[in-house]
């Protein structure tokens, strides 16, 4: 889940702006519409916050969380003010260059955004084009909702679904991901920090996600080599991971110390 979908029609001004809680409730409505029960959730930045909130409210409907540079706290006064300035600019002037630059700084590291000497990467150019195609009023509404989010810290302690967190070390939400990890139950959660990467790891360094995702999904029986025996509750079982596969040289990532242990079935 990310910011408003491409191609979506502008939402009428008569429709009230939804809160973050109401957006989380809408996830349940979407699942009901498609007849889905428990699902695996993947969210990026603000979308990761909405899905985490959804998991705290509808625990029986979430098999697992895969979160990329997630938010978990209420906005600081500096973030709140920054978002407010962007919201006002969007409301009065639409999706202009100033807003696109602000969003790109949140999404990507300086290395791929380029400079006067180095051209910006293809992925940043593509993202810039996609932002042009979004309805500015819808983005404004989403910013309003996220700027009014509340702290999930206490609720995180009660989560029991398996959680895998990716965060770019240059993401402005890096500290939030570390804080979130410290509150989650270590038996069910793992953190992968991706070097030289911004917030949107899925776009900037997707290859760094492959091996952690593979071993994370093993626990659900989606891929399980016969020579391994992994606990379905263990997010990244040490018995399944070859150390050389998780080295920075082979993956382009560094793993924060992860307390992965096979939990006893009860």
Buried (B, 14 or more C-beta within 10 A) or exposed (E): BBBBEEEEEEBEEEEEEBBBBEBBBEBBEEBEEEEEEEBBBBBBBBBBBBBBBBBBBBEEBBBBBBBBBBBBBBBEEEBEEBBBEBBEBBBEEEBEEEBBEBBBBBBBBEBBBBEEEEEBBEBBEEBBEEBEEBBBBBBBBBBBBBBBBEEBBEBBEEBEBBBBBBBBBBBBBBEBBBBBBEBBBBBBBBBBBBBBBBBBBBBBBBEBBEBBBBBBBBBBEEEBEEEEEBBBBBBBBBEBBEEEEBEEEEBBBBBEEBEBEBBEEE
